Amino acid sequence: MYKIPHVIIGENRTFMGEEELLRSRGVKVEVLNHEICFQLMQDFIFNNSLLWNEDIGLT
């Protein structure tokens, strides 16, 4: 529908999304797993746990 050809993901250790769904629809998916991206997410979750849990459907 959106014809997105390529998605770059900074890291996926924190939360694995719909990567396989994207691939199955012909999207090139690159997962970099950069340590700084992981640390940014860990810091965000630590400082905003209520928002994070709401966003991923835990609350």
KAVENHU-V164645 format. One record per backbone hydrogen bond with DSSP energy under -0.5 kcal/mol. CO is the residue of the C=O (numbers start at 1). NH is the residue of the N-H. If there is no record, write none. Layout:
CO_NH ; CO_NH
//
This chain:
3_5 ; 5_28 ; 7_9 ; 7_30 ; 9_32 ; 9_33 ; 10_34 ; 15_17 ; 17_19 ; 18_22 ; 19_23 ; 20_24 ; 21_25 ; 22_25 ; 22_27 ; 23_26 ; 27_29 ; 28_7 ; 28_30 ; 30_9 ; 30_32 ; 34_38 ; 35_39 ; 36_40 ; 37_41 ; 38_42 ; 39_43 ; 40_44 ; 41_45 ; 42_46 ; 43_47 ; 44_48 ; 48_52 ; 49_53 ; 50_54 ; 51_55 ; 52_56 ; 53_58 ; 53_59 ; 54_57
//
